[in-house]
Amino acid sequence: MPSKRKTPRTEKKPAQKPKSSAARKSSANKKAQASKSTPNKTVAAKKSAPRKKSGAPKQPVKNKKSTGSGGGFRRFIPLLIKVGAVLVILAAIGVIYLDAVITNHFEGKRWSIPAKVYARPLELYDGMPITEEQLAFELSQLNYRHVFDREPTSGSFTTQGSHYQLATRGFDFWEGAEAAKKVSFDIHRGRVQGLQSEQGSDGIVRMEPALIGGIYPAHNEDRVLVKLDQVPPLLVQALLAVEDRDFFEHFGISPKGIARALVANVTSGEVRQGGSTLTQQLVKNFYLTSERSLTRKATEAVMAVLLDFHYEKNDILEAYLNEVYLGQAGKRGIHGVGLASLYYFGQPLRELEAHQIALLVGIIKGPSWYDPRRNPERSVERRDQVLQLMLQQNVLDQRSYDVEVKKPLDVIRKPLYEDARYPAFLDLMKRQLRRDYKDEDLRSEGLRIFTTLDPWVQNSFENAALNQVKSLQKQYGKKLSGLEVAGVFTSSNTGEVAAIVGGHSLRYEGFNRALDAFRPIGSLAKPAVYLAALERGFTLASILKDEAVTHTLANGTTWTPENFEKESHGEVPMMVALANSYNQATVNLAMDVGIPAVVDAMTRLGVEKTLPAVPALSLGAVSLSPFEVAQMYQTIATEGFATPLRTIRSVLTADGQPLQRYELEVEQRFQAADIYALTYGMQETVRSGTAKTASLWLSPDLNLAGKTGTSDDQRDSWFAGFSGNYLGVVWMGIDDNKPTPLTGALGALPVWANTLSRQNLLPLQLAEPDNIEWVWVDPLKQARTKAHCENSLHLPIRKDSVPEKEISCGGGGRALNWFKGLFK
């Protein structure tokens, strides 16, 4: 029993806390006392214990052996267990976090979808005016394929002489779905004839609208979402054959696929296959960066397993088809097979053939390396590799493979739409759209915006503008260095903007001169003066004084306007002064009716900015943009009804649900009779006045109305005019405001006339108001005459302004024979 009490374990306490100096002294005293008593106990122990060869010091050796490496490791086991437990907990937390990331993002809004912008659709009907040139252009914009020796299928057409057969694609419009149709018709003398549809129609066949742009998220990803049932089965089969043949068997990662890729790579001596599943690729693209590290790869694997655990295979596959990166268009990343099909082939997915599907699948491996526009040889080689895999996996039979492998890439020369294809129009559209929608919604909600852009009018305007700039610079040389052009064309009945040019550099997305170049409008202000006068009882037969006038300005200086040709014309009828744009007659008229009346007329016509109430306003001493001028003249073209210019017809949600429709808005601001008389005077401007050169391009039978404008020192060349269906305003000048040799008739008018010459124009035929009377008038006598008297003019006059006095042909006084030549 004593031997148990003296075991060293009861004396050794190495794990205790350090003691104070007093405690250490007390401990030393105890040890000293113990050392005195210990020898006696040892002697006693020796007497009672058996004799051993090794002697007494066995116990200390045993104690030293117990503190060796084995005992030290055992001391760390609890620590390792704790660390392991912590790591397991952290791993579990990490998995829970990754699981939350996956479910939150996958079940929430997966992508920021840019808004898609469409042009107006082409509508075909019997009697529709359209040339074969325009139809060919419209079909090319939609990338319809011209096929031979077979019936047209969706997105294609055949021709036989002037007879057309085409198969439309169908489209979801505001009013509902327009079904795909097979139609046939002839174009005879510039009109559609004999329109027939196999599916039947209400007399109108509406083509799908051309996609002209988008409003992109900050990261500039672009995609067209597709449902899995909208994807051709052949594309899915090809994708799985090339990228993940075990997709429907594995649990997110594929050991079999990794092994197969390893064998293939070792055998070939290069990296030819990857072991990542579609699920892993989706995780990497969806949640992770492209960093190459074991940590990222491990995270990818865990997330792939979690994704596969939570969601159906078809959901994962659909997400992949919409997420996969397939190319770059400028700043825009092309994501998803839906947009890639349009980007490379100009066709929706359902129209793709096997060789096109193979190229699309092949590009996934390296969109830049296999870019078919930049690297066509690599693309063909890669496409053929995919076709070979499709053959090996029984996705294609040998006969189909032999046919498809011989086909060209069939990639369109350029995408159906580009970022900067119509920058000036899209700029205006965005400004108008942001009145009703937040910028974030436009960039992320996938809205579908249907606009008023007419691609044919836009194309005509662009060509006319470029040709005129080129022609003038060739004629005048350095005098017109830096010559610019801008303008707007609209529907003269509705105010829908059909086309915009913002500058000579048509694709430049910067300064938009159509909206932001504010230039003196010159004589384009004059119709407001004459309209104010007509409202106050003047008529087109009223005599004006075209003679020098001097006006003293507020600062004491004087202003004395002159006519363009530096000559005065004495007393002239108001219509003559308007048609020939006489400055002095216009200023005198403005002073007679009052400058406030002119300001009021311009404001009601649609000018929103504050106008200077000075006599020079009558000659255009106000700077407006082409868009503002178009708004002003739109009110004249719509017979006195203010009609805000608009670029948007309707907006649908990403899934095609109606969201907002932009209806026609009108407000009557002038009496129809006054606008009728003013328009007649502007028609005389085109027939015999300053715009008579329009007849070089346009038939006089169209009865067009217009007005030339030239600012001081010919710094600005303007023209504004309209037919029965189109209104256009064109400006030409130099940005630094240098003088030019151009008048309105020499610069802007040819652009306007050339643009309209390519359109199917309706003659300008105004509805005659009830209170208008056509009267033969002798202007100098201000009296009615018999018909066709030598000195008389036949004019529309408001009934309450018709002269009461009537004279015979012989009583006209001074002969007005100069009227003869003036109005022939």
C-alpha positions in Angstrom: 0.0 0.0 0.0 2.8 2.5 0.7 4.1 2.0 -2.8 0.9 3.3 -4.3 1.1 6.5 -2.3 4.6 7.4 -3.5 4.0 7.0 -7.3 5.6 10.0 -9.1 2.2 10.9 -10.8 1.0 12.4 -7.6 4.0 14.7 -7.4 4.4 15.9 -11.0 2.0 18.7 -12.2 3.5 20.2 -15.3 0.2 21.6 -16.8 -0.5 24.0 -13.9 -0.4 27.8 -14.3 2.9 29.6 -13.4 2.9 30.5 -9.8 3.9 33.7 -8.0 7.3 34.1 -6.4 5.8 33.5 -2.9 4.2 30.3 -4.2 7.4 29.2 -5.8 9.2 29.6 -2.4 6.6 27.6 -0.6 6.9 24.9 -3.2 10.7 24.8 -2.9 10.4 24.4 0.9 8.0 21.5 0.5 10.4 19.8 -2.0 13.3 20.2 0.5 11.3 18.5 3.2 10.2 15.8 0.9 13.9 15.1 -0.1 14.8 14.5 3.6 12.1 11.9 4.1 12.3 10.1 0.7 15.6 8.1 1.4 14.0 6.3 4.4 11.1 5.3 2.3 13.4 4.1 -0.5 15.4 1.9 1.9 12.2 0.4 3.2 11.0 -0.3 -0.3 14.4 -2.0 -1.2 14.1 -4.3 1.8 10.6 -5.5 0.8 11.1 -5.6 -3.0 12.7 -8.6 -4.9 16.3 -8.1 -6.1 16.7 -7.0 -9.8 19.8 -6.8 -12.1 19.1 -3.4 -13.4 19.0 -1.8 -9.9 16.7 0.8 -8.5 16.4 3.5 -11.2 13.7 1.6 -13.2 10.7 3.9 -12.4 12.3 7.1 -13.6 13.1 5.4 -17.0 9.5 4.2 -17.2 8.3 7.8 -16.7 10.6 9.2 -19.4 9.5 6.5 -21.9 5.8 7.6 -21.4 6.5 11.1 -22.7 7.9 9.8 -26.1 6.5 10.4 -29.7 3.6 8.0 -29.3 2.3 9.6 -26.2 2.7 13.1 -27.8 0.6 12.2 -30.8 -2.1 10.8 -28.5 -2.2 14.2 -26.8 -3.1 15.8 -30.3 -5.9 13.4 -31.1 -8.6 15.4 -29.3 -7.3 18.6 -31.0 -7.5 16.9 -34.4 -11.0 15.7 -33.7 -12.0 19.2 -32.8 -10.3 20.7 -35.9 -11.9 18.1 -38.0 -15.3 18.8 -36.5 -14.8 22.5 -37.2 -13.8 21.8 -40.8 -16.9 19.6 -41.3 -19.1 22.3 -39.9 -17.5 24.9 -42.1 -17.8 22.7 -45.1 -21.5 22.1 -44.3 -21.9 25.8 -43.9 -20.2 26.3 -47.3 -22.4 23.7 -48.9 -25.5 25.3 -47.4 -24.3 28.7 -48.7 -23.6 27.4 -52.2 -27.0 25.7 -52.1 -28.7 29.0 -51.2 -26.8 30.8 -54.0 -27.9 28.2 -56.5 -31.5 28.1 -55.6 -31.9 31.8 -55.1 -30.4 32.7 -58.5 -31.8 29.7 -60.4 -35.3 30.3 -59.2 -35.2 34.1 -59.4 -34.5 36.3 -62.3 -31.7 34.4 -64.0 -30.7 37.0 -66.6 -30.9 40.7 -67.2 -32.5 40.6 -70.6 -32.1 43.6 -72.9 -35.1 45.2 -74.5 -35.5 44.2 -78.1 -36.4 46.9 -80.7 -38.4 46.1 -83.9 -39.2 48.2 -87.0 -42.6 48.5 -88.4 -43.9 45.3 -90.0 -44.5 45.2 -93.8 -48.1 44.6 -94.6 -49.1 43.1 -97.9 -52.6 43.5 -99.5 -54.2 43.7 -102.9 -53.4 47.0 -104.5 -50.6 47.9 -102.1 -48.1 50.1 -103.9 -44.6 48.5 -103.7 -41.8 48.1 -106.2 -39.9 44.9 -106.7 -36.8 46.8 -105.6 -38.5 47.6 -102.3 -39.8 44.1 -101.8 -36.3 42.6 -102.4 -34.9 45.1 -99.8 -37.6 44.2 -97.2 -37.0 40.5 -97.6 -33.3 40.9 -97.3 -33.8 42.8 -94.0 -35.7 39.8 -92.7 -33.1 37.5 -94.2 -35.6 35.5 -96.3 -33.8 33.0 -98.4 -34.4 32.8 -102.2 -34.9 29.1 -103.0 -35.2 27.4 -106.3 -36.8 24.2 -107.6 -38.8 23.6 -104.4 -41.6 24.9 -102.3 -40.7 27.7 -99.9 -40.5 26.8 -96.3 -40.6 29.2 -93.3 -38.4 32.2 -94.0 -37.9 31.6 -97.8 -39.5 32.6 -101.1 -39.5 31.7 -104.8 -40.0 33.9 -107.8 -41.1 33.3 -111.4 -41.0 36.5 -113.3 -43.0 39.0 -111.2 -44.9 36.2 -109.4 -43.8 35.6 -105.8 -44.4 32.7 -103.4 -43.2 33.1 -99.8 -43.6 31.4 -96.5 -43.8 33.8 -93.6 -42.5 33.0 -90.1 -45.4 34.3 -88.0 -45.0 36.6 -85.1 -46.6 37.7 -81.8 -47.9 41.2 -82.1 -49.9 43.4 -79.7 -53.2 42.2 -81.2 -52.1 38.6 -80.9 -50.2 36.0 -82.9 -49.9 36.3 -86.6 -49.7 32.7 -87.9 -47.1 31.6 -90.3 -48.6 31.6 -93.8 -47.8 30.6 -97.4 -48.8 33.4 -99.7 -48.5 34.1 -103.4 -49.0 37.3 -105.4 -47.8 39.3 -108.4 -46.3 42.7 -108.6 -47.6 44.6 -111.6 -47.0 48.2 -112.3 -45.7 48.8 -108.8 -48.7 47.2 -107.0 -49.5 43.9 -105.3 -52.1 41.9 -107.3 -53.8 38.6 -106.7 -52.7 38.1 -103.1 -53.7 34.6 -101.9 -52.9 32.8 -98.7 -53.2 29.0 -98.1 -54.2 29.6 -94.5 -56.7 32.3 -95.4 -56.5 35.9 -94.3 -58.6 39.0 -93.9 -57.0 40.5 -97.0 -53.8 41.6 -95.2 -50.6 39.5 -94.7 -48.4 41.0 -92.1 -44.7 40.0 -92.2 -42.7 39.8 -89.0 -40.9 43.1 -88.1 -37.2 43.4 -88.5 -35.1 43.4 -85.3 -33.2 46.7 -85.4 -31.5 46.9 -82.0 -31.6 46.6 -78.2 -31.1 48.4 -74.9 -28.4 46.5 -73.1 -27.5 45.8 -69.5 -24.3 47.3 -68.1 -22.4 44.0 -68.7 -23.6 44.1 -72.3 -24.8 40.5 -72.4 -27.4 39.9 -75.1 -29.7 36.9 -75.5 -33.1 35.8 -76.9 -34.7 33.5 -74.4 -36.0 30.2 -75.8 -38.0 27.4 -74.2 -36.7 23.9 -74.5 -39.7 22.9 -76.7 -38.7 25.8 -79.1 -35.2 24.2 -79.6 -34.9 21.7 -82.5 -34.4 18.2 -81.1 -31.5 17.8 -83.5 -29.7 20.7 -81.8 -30.1 19.1 -78.3 -28.9 15.7 -79.6 -25.9 17.3 -81.2 -25.1 19.3 -78.1 -25.2 16.2 -75.9 -23.2 14.1 -78.4 -20.4 16.7 -78.4 -20.4 18.1 -74.9 -22.0 15.6 -72.5 -23.3 12.3 -73.8 -24.0 11.1 -70.3 -26.0 14.2 -69.3 -29.2 12.3 -68.4 -27.3 9.6 -66.4 -24.8 11.5 -64.2 -25.5 13.5 -61.0 -23.9 16.8 -62.1 -20.4 15.5 -62.5 -19.4 12.5 -64.7 -16.6 10.2 -63.6 -17.1 8.3 -66.8 -16.8 11.4 -68.8 -13.6 12.5 -67.0 -12.1 9.1 -67.6 -13.1 9.1 -71.3 -11.6 12.6 -71.7 -8.4 11.6 -70.0 -7.9 8.6 -72.2 -8.7 10.7 -75.4 -6.2 13.4 -74.4 -3.5 10.9 -73.4 -4.0 9.0 -76.7 -3.9 12.1 -78.9 -1.1 13.8 -77.0 -3.1 17.0 -76.7 -6.1 18.3 -74.9 -9.0 17.4 -77.2 -11.8 16.7 -74.7 -12.8 18.2 -71.4 -14.3 16.3 -68.6 -16.8 19.0 -67.5 -20.4 18.2 -67.8 -23.0 20.7 -69.2 -24.1 21.2 -65.6 -20.5 22.2 -64.6 -20.3 24.5 -67.6 -23.5 26.1 -66.6 -22.3 26.6 -63.0 -19.1 28.1 -64.2 -20.8 30.5 -66.6 -23.7 31.2 -64.2 -22.1 31.6 -60.8 -18.3 31.5 -61.0 -15.4 33.2 -62.8 -13.1 31.6 -65.4 -10.3 31.4 -62.8 -8.2 28.3 -63.2 -7.6 26.9 -59.7 -8.4 23.7 -57.7 -10.6 25.7 -55.3 -12.7 27.0 -58.2 -12.9 23.6 -59.8 -13.9 22.0 -56.5 -16.6 24.6 -55.9 -17.8 24.1 -59.4 -18.2 20.3 -58.8 -20.1 20.8 -55.5 -22.4 23.3 -57.1 -23.0 21.1 -60.1 -24.1 18.2 -57.8 -26.3 20.6 -55.8 -27.8 22.0 -59.0 -28.5 18.5 -60.3 -30.0 17.5 -57.0 -32.5 20.4 -56.9 -33.6 20.7 -60.5 -34.9 18.6 -63.4 -32.4 17.8 -66.2 -34.6 19.6 -68.7 -34.5 22.8 -66.6 -30.7 22.6 -66.4 -30.5 22.0 -70.2 -32.8 24.9 -71.0 -30.8 27.2 -68.8 -27.6 26.1 -70.5 -29.0 26.7 -73.9 -29.9 30.3 -72.9 -26.6 31.0 -71.0 -23.9 29.6 -73.2 -21.5 32.2 -74.7 -21.3 32.0 -78.5 -19.6 35.1 -79.8 -19.0 38.8 -79.6 -20.7 41.6 -81.5 -18.8 44.8 -80.7 -19.6 45.5 -77.0 -22.3 42.9 -76.9 -21.7 39.3 -75.8 -23.9 36.9 -77.8 -25.4 34.4 -75.3 -27.7 31.5 -75.9 -28.6 29.6 -79.0 -31.7 31.7 -79.7 -29.7 34.9 -80.4 -26.7 33.1 -81.9 -29.0 31.6 -84.6 -30.1 35.1 -85.6 -26.6 36.5 -85.2 -24.9 34.0 -87.4 -27.6 32.8 -89.8 -30.3 35.5 -89.6 -32.9 32.8 -88.9 -34.8 31.6 -85.9 -33.8 28.3 -84.4 -36.6 26.3 -85.9 -35.3 27.0 -89.4 -31.8 25.8 -88.9 -30.5 22.8 -90.9 -28.1 20.1 -89.6 -24.9 21.8 -90.9 -25.9 25.1 -89.2 -26.7 23.3 -86.0 -23.3 21.6 -86.1 -21.6 24.9 -86.5 -23.5 26.4 -83.6 -22.6 23.5 -81.4 -19.0 23.6 -82.6 -18.5 27.3 -81.8 -19.1 26.6 -78.1 -15.6 25.2 -77.8 -14.1 28.6 -78.7 -16.3 31.4 -80.0 -13.4 33.6 -80.9 -11.2 30.9 -82.4 -14.0 29.4 -84.5 -15.7 32.7 -85.4 -17.1 31.8 -88.9 -16.8 35.4 -90.2 -13.2 35.9 -89.2 -11.9 32.3 -89.3 -14.1 30.4 -91.9 -11.6 27.6 -92.5 -11.3 26.8 -88.8 -15.1 26.9 -88.6 -15.6 24.5 -91.4 -13.1 22.1 -89.9 -14.8 22.3 -86.5 -18.3 22.0 -88.0 -17.2 18.8 -89.8 -15.8 17.4 -86.6 -19.2 17.9 -84.9 -21.0 16.4 -87.9 -18.6 13.4 -87.6 -19.5 13.0 -83.9 -23.2 13.3 -84.7 -22.7 10.4 -87.2 -20.8 8.3 -84.6 -23.5 8.9 -82.0 -26.2 8.0 -84.5 -27.7 11.5 -84.4 -27.2 11.6 -88.2 -27.3 8.8 -90.6 -24.7 8.3 -93.3 -26.8 9.8 -96.1 -27.6 12.9 -94.1 -24.0 13.3 -93.1 -22.8 13.1 -96.7 -25.2 15.8 -97.7 -24.6 18.2 -94.8 -20.8 18.0 -94.7 -20.7 19.3 -98.3 -22.7 22.5 -97.6 -21.2 25.9 -97.1 -21.3 27.6 -93.7 -24.3 29.7 -94.7 -23.4 32.5 -92.3 -24.8 35.8 -93.2 -22.3 38.5 -94.1 -23.3 40.7 -91.1 -25.8 40.3 -88.3 -29.4 41.2 -88.9 -28.9 44.2 -86.5 -26.0 46.0 -85.1 -25.5 48.2 -82.1 -25.2 51.3 -84.3 -27.3 50.4 -87.3 -29.8 53.2 -86.7 -28.2 55.2 -83.9 -30.1 58.4 -84.5 -33.5 56.7 -84.5 -32.7 54.6 -81.5 -31.5 57.7 -79.6 -34.9 59.4 -80.1 -36.7 56.2 -79.2 -34.8 55.8 -76.0 -35.5 59.4 -75.0 -39.2 58.9 -75.6 -39.3 55.5 -73.9 -37.6 56.8 -70.7 -40.6 59.1 -70.1 -42.5 56.0 -69.1 -39.9 53.3 -68.1 -37.0 53.2 -65.7 -33.6 52.7 -67.3 -33.1 49.4 -65.3 -36.3 48.0 -66.6 -35.3 48.7 -70.2 -32.0 47.0 -69.7 -33.1 43.9 -67.8 -36.8 43.0 -68.3 -36.6 41.8 -71.9 -39.3 44.2 -73.1 -40.3 44.0 -76.8 -40.6 47.4 -78.3 -42.4 47.9 -81.6 -41.4 51.2 -83.3 -42.4 53.2 -86.3 -39.1 53.0 -88.2 -39.7 52.3 -91.8 -36.5 50.5 -93.0 -37.2 51.4 -96.7 -37.6 55.1 -96.0 -34.6 55.1 -93.7 -32.5 53.4 -96.4 -33.7 55.9 -99.0 -33.0 58.9 -96.7 -29.5 57.6 -95.9 -28.6 57.1 -99.6 -30.0 60.5 -100.6 -28.1 62.3 -97.8 -24.7 60.6 -98.6 -25.0 61.1 -102.3 -25.8 64.8 -101.9 -22.9 65.4 -99.6 -20.6 63.6 -101.9 -21.9 65.5 -105.0 -21.7 68.9 -103.3 -18.2 68.4 -102.0 -17.1 67.3 -105.4 -18.6 70.4 -106.9 -17.5 73.0 -104.3 -14.3 71.3 -102.9 -12.8 72.8 -99.8 -15.7 75.3 -99.3 -17.8 72.4 -98.1 -15.2 70.5 -96.1 -17.0 69.0 -93.1 -20.5 69.4 -94.7 -23.1 67.7 -92.5 -26.7 66.6 -93.1 -29.5 65.7 -90.7 -33.2 65.4 -90.8 -36.5 63.6 -90.0 -39.2 61.9 -92.1 -42.6 61.1 -90.7 -46.0 59.9 -91.6 -47.7 63.2 -92.6 -51.0 61.8 -91.2 -50.0 60.3 -87.9 -46.7 61.9 -86.8 -45.0 58.5 -86.7 -41.3 58.9 -87.3 -40.3 56.8 -90.3 -36.6 57.7 -90.6 -33.9 59.9 -89.0 -30.4 60.8 -90.1 -28.2 62.4 -87.4 -25.2 63.2 -89.5 -23.0 62.3 -92.4 -21.5 59.4 -90.4 -24.6 57.4 -90.3 -23.5 54.8 -87.8 -21.9 57.3 -85.3 -23.6 57.0 -81.9 -22.4 60.4 -80.7 -23.8 63.8 -81.5 -27.3 63.5 -83.0 -27.8 66.6 -85.2 -31.4 65.7 -85.9 -32.2 66.2 -82.2 -29.4 68.3 -80.8 -28.1 70.6 -83.5 -30.0 73.9 -83.0 -29.5 76.1 -86.1 -31.3 79.3 -87.3 -34.2 78.1 -89.4 -34.3 81.1 -91.8 -37.4 81.2 -94.1 -38.9 78.0 -92.5 -40.4 80.5 -90.0 -42.4 82.3 -92.6 -45.5 80.0 -92.8 -46.1 80.9 -89.1 -46.3 84.6 -90.2 -48.7 83.9 -93.0 -50.8 81.6 -90.8 -51.1 84.3 -88.2 -52.2 86.7 -91.0 -54.8 84.3 -92.4 -56.3 83.9 -88.9 -56.8 87.7 -88.8 -58.6 88.1 -92.1 -55.8 88.3 -94.6 -56.1 86.2 -97.7 -53.7 84.8 -100.3 -54.8 87.6 -102.5 -54.0 90.3 -99.9 -51.5 92.8 -101.2 -48.2 93.1 -99.3 -45.5 95.7 -99.6 -42.2 94.2 -100.6 -40.1 97.2 -99.9 -37.3 98.2 -97.6 -38.2 98.4 -93.9 -36.0 99.6 -91.0 -36.6 98.6 -87.5 -34.8 100.1 -84.5 -33.7 97.6 -82.0 -33.8 97.9 -78.2 -30.1 98.7 -78.1 -30.5 101.6 -80.5 -29.1 99.9 -83.6 -31.2 99.4 -86.7 -32.2 96.3 -88.6 -32.9 96.6 -92.3 -33.6 93.2 -94.0 -33.2 92.6 -97.6 -34.5 90.0 -100.1 -32.2 87.2 -101.1 -31.6 88.7 -104.6 -31.2 92.2 -103.1 -34.2 93.6 -105.0 -37.6 94.8 -103.9 -40.8 93.9 -105.7 -43.2 96.5 -104.7 -46.8 95.5 -104.1 -47.3 91.7 -104.4 -50.1 89.3 -103.5 -49.5 87.4 -100.3 -49.3 84.1 -102.2 -46.6 85.4 -104.4 -44.6 86.6 -101.4 -44.9 83.2 -99.7 -44.1 81.2 -102.8 -41.0 83.3 -103.6 -40.0 83.7 -100.0 -39.8 87.5 -100.1 -38.1 88.8 -96.9 -39.3 92.4 -96.9 -42.9 91.5 -97.6 -42.9 88.9 -94.8 -41.4 91.4 -92.3 -43.9 94.1 -93.2 -46.7 91.5 -92.8 -45.4 90.4 -89.4 -45.3 94.0 -88.2 -48.9 94.4 -89.4 -50.3 91.4 -87.6 -48.0 92.0 -84.6 -45.0 90.0 -83.5 -46.9 88.5 -80.5 -49.3 86.9 -83.0 -46.3 85.4 -84.8 -44.9 84.0 -81.6 -48.3 82.6 -80.7 -48.7 80.9 -84.1 -45.2 79.3 -83.8 -46.0 78.1 -80.3 -49.3 76.5 -81.4 -47.6 74.9 -84.3 -45.5 73.0 -81.8 -42.4 75.0 -80.9 -42.0 74.6 -77.2 -39.0 76.8 -76.4 -39.2 80.5 -75.5 -39.2 82.5 -78.7 -37.8 86.0 -79.1 -40.6 88.5 -79.7 -38.6 90.5 -82.3 -39.3 91.3 -85.9 -36.4 89.2 -87.0 -38.3 86.1 -85.7 -40.4 86.4 -88.9 -37.2 85.6 -90.9 -36.1 82.7 -88.7 -34.1 84.4 -86.0 -34.6 81.3 -83.8 -32.5 78.2 -83.6 -34.3 74.9 -83.8 -33.3 71.3 -84.4 -34.6 69.4 -87.4 -36.8 67.4 -85.1 -38.4 70.6 -83.7 -39.0 71.9 -87.2 -40.6 68.6 -88.2 -42.9 68.9 -85.2 -43.8 72.4 -86.3 -44.6 71.4 -89.9 -46.4 68.2 -88.7 -49.2 70.5 -87.4 -49.6 72.0 -90.9 -49.5 68.6 -92.6 -52.2 67.3 -90.2 -54.5 70.2 -91.1 -54.1 72.2 -87.9 -54.1 69.3 -85.4 -51.0 69.2 -83.2 -49.7 65.7 -83.4 -46.7 64.8 -81.2 -44.0 63.0 -83.2 -43.6 59.5 -81.8 -41.3 56.5 -82.5 -43.1 53.8 -80.4 -46.3 51.9 -81.2 -46.5 49.4 -78.4 -44.5 47.6 -75.8 -44.9 43.9 -74.8 -43.4 42.0 -71.9 -40.7 39.4 -72.5 -43.4 36.6 -72.7 -45.5 38.6 -75.2 -48.1 40.1 -72.9 -49.4 43.6 -73.9 -47.9 46.2 -71.6 -48.5 49.6 -73.2 -49.8 51.0 -76.4 -49.0 54.5 -77.7 -52.1 55.8 -79.3 -52.3 58.7 -81.7 -52.7 62.0 -79.9 -54.2 65.1 -81.6 -55.2 68.5 -80.5 -56.9 71.0 -82.9 -55.0 74.3 -82.7 -56.0 76.0 -86.0 -59.1 76.3 -88.1 -59.1 74.0 -91.1 -59.8 76.8 -93.5 -56.7 78.8 -92.5 -54.4 75.7 -92.8 -56.0 74.9 -96.1 -55.2 78.3 -97.5 -51.6 78.2 -96.1 -51.0 74.7 -97.6 -52.2 75.9 -101.0 -49.7 78.7 -100.8 -46.9 76.2 -99.9 -48.0 74.0 -102.8 -47.4 77.1 -105.0 -43.9 77.3 -103.6 -43.2 73.8 -105.1 -45.1 74.4 -108.3 -43.6 77.8 -109.2 -41.6 79.3 -106.3 -38.3 78.6 -104.6 -38.8 74.9 -104.5 -39.8 74.4 -108.2 -36.7 72.3 -108.8 -38.4 69.5 -107.0 -40.0 68.7 -110.3 -36.7 67.3 -111.4 -37.4 64.3 -109.2 -41.1 64.4 -108.3 -44.2 64.6 -110.5 -46.1 67.9 -110.4 -49.3 65.8 -110.2 -48.4 65.0 -106.5 -49.3 68.6 -105.5 -46.5 68.6 -102.9 -46.3 71.4 -100.4 -43.0 72.8 -99.1 -40.8 75.6 -97.9 -37.2 76.4 -98.5 -35.0 78.0 -95.8 -31.7 79.7 -95.9 -30.1 81.5 -92.9 -27.8 84.5 -93.0 -24.7 84.1 -95.1 -26.1 80.8 -96.3 -24.8 79.1 -93.2 -27.8 76.7 -93.1 -29.7 75.1 -95.9 -33.2 73.8 -95.0 -36.2 72.3 -96.7 -39.5 71.1 -95.2 -42.3 69.6 -97.2 -45.0 66.9 -97.4 -47.0 64.7 -99.7 -50.3 63.0 -98.9 -48.4 60.4 -96.8 -44.9 61.6 -95.9 -43.4 64.7 -94.3 -39.7 65.5 -94.4 -37.4 68.1 -92.9 -33.7 68.2 -94.0 -30.9 70.4 -92.9 -27.4 70.9 -94.3 -24.5 72.9 -93.0 -21.2 72.9 -91.3 -20.8 72.3 -87.6 -18.6 75.3 -87.0 -21.2 77.6 -88.6 -19.1 78.6 -91.6 -20.8 80.2 -94.6 -21.6 77.9 -97.5 -22.6 78.5 -101.1 -25.9 76.6 -100.5 -29.4 77.8 -100.4 -32.3 75.6 -99.3 -33.0 74.7 -102.9 -29.4 73.8 -103.7 -28.6 71.8 -100.5 -31.4 70.3 -98.5 -34.2 70.1 -101.2 -32.5 67.5 -103.4 -32.1 65.2 -100.3 -35.8 65.6 -99.5 -36.9 65.1 -103.1 -34.6 62.1 -103.7 -35.8 60.4 -100.6 -39.5 60.8 -101.6 -38.8 59.8 -105.1 -38.2 56.2 -103.9 -41.5 56.1 -101.9 -45.0 55.2 -103.0 -46.3 58.7 -102.6 -49.9 59.7 -102.3 -50.8 63.0 -103.9 -51.6 65.8 -101.4 -55.3 66.2 -101.6 -56.7 68.2 -98.7 -60.3 67.9 -97.6 -61.9 71.2 -98.5 -63.4 72.8 -95.3 -67.0 74.0 -95.5 -66.1 77.6 -94.9 -63.6 77.7 -97.8 -64.7 79.2 -101.1 -62.7 79.2 -104.3 -62.8 82.7 -105.7 -61.4 84.5 -108.8 -59.8 87.6 -107.3 -58.1 90.7 -108.8 -55.4 91.3 -106.1 -54.7 94.9 -106.8 -58.4 95.8 -106.8 -59.2 93.4 -104.0 -62.3 92.4 -105.9 -63.9 89.3 -107.2 -63.9 88.8 -111.0 -65.2 86.4 -113.5 -63.4 83.1 -114.2 -60.1 83.3 -116.1 -59.9 87.1 -116.2 -56.4 88.1 -117.3 -55.6 89.9 -114.0 -57.2 87.4 -111.6 -56.1 84.5 -109.5 -58.2 81.5 -108.5 -57.6 81.1 -104.7 -59.2 79.4 -101.7 -60.4 82.0 -99.3 -62.3 81.7 -96.0 -65.9 82.7 -96.7 -65.9 85.5 -94.1 -62.8 87.1 -95.9 -64.0 86.9 -99.5 -64.0 90.5 -101.0 -67.5 91.9 -101.4 -66.6 94.0 -104.4 -66.9 92.4 -107.8 -65.6 93.7 -111.1 -65.6 92.6 -114.7 -62.6 91.4 -116.6 -62.1 94.7 -118.3 -62.3 96.7 -115.1 -59.2 95.4 -113.4 -57.3 98.7 -113.7 -53.5 98.3 -114.1 -52.7 95.1 -116.0 -51.2 92.3 -114.0 -49.7 90.5 -116.9 -46.7 89.5 -114.8 -49.0 87.0 -113.0 -49.0 84.9 -116.2 -45.4 83.9 -116.1 -45.3 83.7 -112.4 -47.9 80.9 -112.0 -47.3 78.9 -115.1 
